[in-house]
Amino acid sequence: MTSDQEVARKLTARGEATRRRIVDAAAELMYEHGVKDTNNDMVRRAAQVSGSQLSHYFPDKEHLVQAVIERRLDSMMGRDRTPPRGALDSIDALQAWADSYVTNPAVLAGGCSFGSLAAEVIKSEPALRADIAGGFARWGEEFRAGLESMRQRGTIPPQSDIERLAHALMAAFQGGMLLAQATGSIGPLRDALNAAIDEVRRLATGHEPHREQRPVG
């Protein structure tokens, strides 16, 4: 899948702005009405573009859905924040990541836009299943990279199962988001995220951190 950033680099500033407006409009419509019930006319009117402009940037619906997947992934990964969210390479960073959702009232109304989109696309657009899987893989790599950095620094033991920890953090977020939205309570999300981070914290406090050996003299 070609990323928004890669496409944007090939466009003029005006073209980039038009494409972004189309993707933003499509993302909002697909979130409100679903992928299947969002058509080109709806996107064209919402983005205030002509049919030829829409087809120029997105020759078919599949390309448009791919762009929306990419946009929702960027949002979930914090890339659209100002400033962008930093690396998740410490317990404090993981806790700050969790707290940014637990303390956000909008979470109860919106849930995880990428997770919602993923669930629908997997069922209704099987040709795009690989795009969803690739998106989750990229998100998982963010956690794996941060946890690996913690392991390399000696914050967590060398034998720590990075893959398992990354899966636990991702599942806690997705499952907690769904339960929070369904129950109208932030509690399930808070408890799930804190339980996953507590596992990392337990590893960090349960061993002697590595200390760099300095030469004598």
Long-range contacts (C-beta under 8 A, 24 or more apart in sequence): 1-66, 1-69, 1-70, 1-131, 1-134, 1-135, 2-66, 3-70, 4-67, 4-70, 4-71, 4-74, 7-67, 15-57, 18-49, 18-53, 18-57, 19-57, 19-67, 21-47, 21-48, 21-49, 22-47, 22-49, 22-53, 22-54, 22-57, 22-58, 22-64, 23-64, 23-67, 23-68, 23-71, 24-71, 26-64, 26-65, 26-67, 26-68, 27-68, 27-71, 27-72, 27-113, 30-65, 30-68, 30-117, 31-113, 31-116, 31-117, 34-120, 34-124, 35-65, 35-117, 35-120, 35-121, 35-124, 35-125, 36-120, 36-124, 62-125, 62-127, 62-128, 65-121, 65-125, 65-128, 66-128, 66-131, 68-117, 69-114, 69-117, 69-118, 69-121, 69-128, 69-131, 69-132, 69-135, 70-135, 72-113, 72-114, 72-117, 73-114, 73-135, 73-138, 73-139, 75-113, 75-114, 76-112, 76-113, 76-114, 76-115, 76-139, 77-138, 77-139, 77-142, 87-142, 87-145, 87-146, 87-149, 88-142, 88-143, 88-145, 88-146, 88-147, 89-145, 89-146, 89-147, 89-149, 89-150, 90-146, 90-150, 90-155, 91-150, 91-155, 91-197, 91-200, 91-201, 91-204, 93-146, 94-146, 94-169, 94-197, 94-200, 95-197, 98-190, 98-193, 98-194, 98-197, 101-173, 101-177, 101-189, 101-193, 102-186, 102-189, 102-190, 102-193, 107-177, 107-180, 107-181, 107-186, 107-189, 108-180, 108-181, 108-184, 108-185, 108-186, 109-181, 110-181, 111-177, 111-178, 111-180, 111-181, 112-173, 112-174, 112-177, 112-178, 115-174, 115-177, 115-178, 136-170, 139-170, 140-166, 140-167, 140-170, 143-169, 143-170, 147-200, 150-200, 150-204, 153-210, 154-209, 154-210, 154-211, 155-204, 155-209, 156-200, 156-203, 156-204, 156-207, 157-203, 157-206, 157-207, 160-203, 165-196, 165-199, 165-200, 168-196, 168-199, 169-193, 169-196, 169-197, 171-196, 172-196
